[in-house]
Amino acid sequence: MICPFCHAEVADGSSFCTSCGAKLASMPPEPAPAAFCTHCGAPVSPGARFCTSCGARIVAPDADTPAPDADAPVPDPMPAGETVVDMARIAVAPAPASTSTSATAPDPYAPTSPQDFTYDAAPKKKMSRGKVAAIAVGALVLAGLAGGGIWYAVDQQNQRAAAEQAAQAKQQAQDLADAQHDVKISVSADGWNTHGGASRLPVHVVGTASTGDAVDETQFVDSDGEGLTLRQGTYELSVVASPIAADGTLYAVPMNTLQVSFTSDDVNENIDATGVGSFALTPVAALDVTTELITAAYAQASADTAADAPNADELRDAAQSRHDDAAAQKAADDAAAAEREKREARRVATADYELYLPEYWDGRVNVQKDGNKVAIYANIDSRLEMCWIEVHSTPRPDAIGDVATSWIGSALLGPGEYAWVYANRWGYIIADFNRQNSSDPDTYYSFEEAEEVVDLETGGAIDYDTILNDFGERDYSYLVDDYIAANIVDAIQPL
């Protein structure tokens, strides 16, 4: 059936409309009078409980109640204290049970007679309670969806903010872990100045960064102790090789190690590790510098590829030259020392005088002393006394001697004191024995012995064979006298 009042569908045989509550009769109802919402003034279907325009609850009008003025201000469609939720709750609530169908207990929403309502020319269909409830529930659902959407958006925003903060924190932690910090250590070495052209100190770094990465590398430190760059972590430092000073000085490699460990919450922080110890380098004497030391130092200086690194080849050459100069000087010093030692070995001294025998005699003669008397013999034969010295109070003897043995000269030792020098002219003596064909063992000397003694007495000016061949024709005795006078008489100095 169709309700003639609100046009809602009702079950066949129903006495009342389940939508508007109107009493149904077999005859068609007269048109209901026009009805209007008392809140917004919009026309509503007769018997409607809620305005389809503003949703306000409809109160059944009195016959004497005038229709609202269309120009009057529209009141708030939502009464104070009443919400969509309240409206929905009312709309879905079950209708109160009727205790009687008599005229004494009529439906409060049913007209007492059909004449109480009139039909509009085009009556509006009254919204059923179910539709109102559906609208209210839909509003609640939309409100819930809107609220859920807002909550979801806020939650997503919070999650994004938290994720961004976590990402920033992670990135900051990563930046701190990856940050390279300048690390200063304590170093010292006399004459080593990297600002003056010296090479830097090669330092081997072994350890573990805070990220867990293993570190095994060589870095270079200047004479101020700067040059290391490390991530926070724990490390052991050691010196690889000597640096090379600008003048070529090399240094002994220290055997100690430094333990450096640090953390930092500032990516730009400089680390001062001078308190953990020091690398103290001691210069190596130029003469003690080895080829291995120069090679190792040069290899490390060449490995330093910094823009301000000095020329490694020039430093190597300076180190080599320094060593070579020292070696040459040592050789000269050694020669001088040997000469001094040899000269000292040639020194002959008594209480009153001293002299140095000629270098030509080194290792070939021996000296015998008896007080102020000194006798010098050829080593080749102990009988060959070449010369001797005696101290007297007069400048010369009365008898000078003969062609075989003669006084050569004297040296003044002090007032009334003179050193007389005598010599045997062995070239003449031995040649004379040979000329006489002497068979006396005391007068026999081998040719080798004769050659040696003549060479000693003349300083190599003539040989015995020449004297022997010229014997009787030329006298070479003056060669002996000249050499002994220059190298013995003139060498005597008083003490």
C-alpha angles and dihedrals in degrees: 000000000000118000106238090212105047099009091232120148113255133177118273112265094022115151094203134032110254089210106046100012094233118155110249121223133184093246121071112261122246115253110281119238115259115272131202135195109258091213106047101010094235116145113257133187115267111265094020113147096201132036111249089211105048101008094236119150114259121229116205107256126236117240088242095050109108121226113262118263110257090217094051117109112274110243123224105284091214110068115224112276094014120109137182087259090056090048092050091048091053092044095054095040113110117256114259112264114253113234094194140015094207124115089255091070107033124173105271090226098045118095117242088228139004090249091069090077133046128202121245117228086255108017116207120237110250115237112244123237089248092055091048089050090047091051091048092046089046089052089051091048091048090047089048091047090047090048091045090049091051091047091048092048091048091045091049090048090050091048091049091048091048091047091049091049090048090048091048091048090048091048091048090050090048091048090051091048092048097042115118111221125201106240121199121203133182117260133164137178132155112249095005111125120156090191088062098051104282121137120251125258113262109226122190112219120200124171148082129289120222088257089063093251115143116236123206113157146118121246130179127241127197127222089270091061093251131124105078117117116188140165116236109282143090122299144171117216128201136167115254101193143338121286116230119239119220091257092051097262114156127199138218109256109244114235098208125099132215123224112214123182127162146153128200140188092198119075090204098049118127114217120223107204097163090113096065095071141287143261105228114189123202119206115245115227109254092238091053095052110116130208089245092055092050092046094051093046092048092050092055094043088053091050091058101094097176114137092242096045112128124243105281094200092056092049091049091050090049091052092048093047091049090054094044092049090050091049091050091048091049091051090052091046091048091050091050091047091049089049091050090048093049092046090050088052088055092053116113118189138176131175092276106031148008138204141176116235117228117276088233088072096053110140093355103085139045130211129221121193132197111176107297092347117098125186124190122204135187110247093222091072128010090216093064102092102176100185143342140199129224130180118231139167095236127063095240142006124256092237114048095191136237140285093286100044126019146166107253103188146297137249125215112241098174141309107334094355127106137170111225119203123205129184138193112223095220096178090062094039097052093041089052090052089051091048090052091047088229115192094190107123090216090060097042119104128169120245089247091054091048091049092050098049094044089050091051096047095048098036089240094307093129139003129235094243090062092050091048094049093046095042111140092013102064133020115220095177092110089066089063093045094049094050095045092046093051098041103033112021094041092043095060113108126182120243 
